[in-house]
């Protein structure tokens, strides 16, 4: 079992946000410059969050709109990158295949 302890104040930059970090903070602080984001945590595929990443420069954003099982999130991510790396698929093509594994992986959404 892995548990991340609460971060001490010394890890933060002077103007870095602390505590809850939502869509507004992502838009304000993130500078992503044509980056693809795959967020495998629960409910992190909500449209307002995805839009914040895209407005901050992300080329695409993938996340689940529900409480996805950890094993399903892992399998989705492995299948996604397997399609891109081993089969030369576009991210969107690989996403379509990965999301069809089962009901859990079908909760992932692709935004661009």
Buried (B, 14 or more C-beta within 10 A) or exposed (E): EEEEEEEEEEEEEEEEBEEEEEBEBBBEEBEBEEBBBBBBEBBBBBEEBBBBBBEBEBBBBBBBBBEBBEEBBEBBBEBBBBBBEEEEBEBEEBBBBBBEBEEBBBBBBBBE
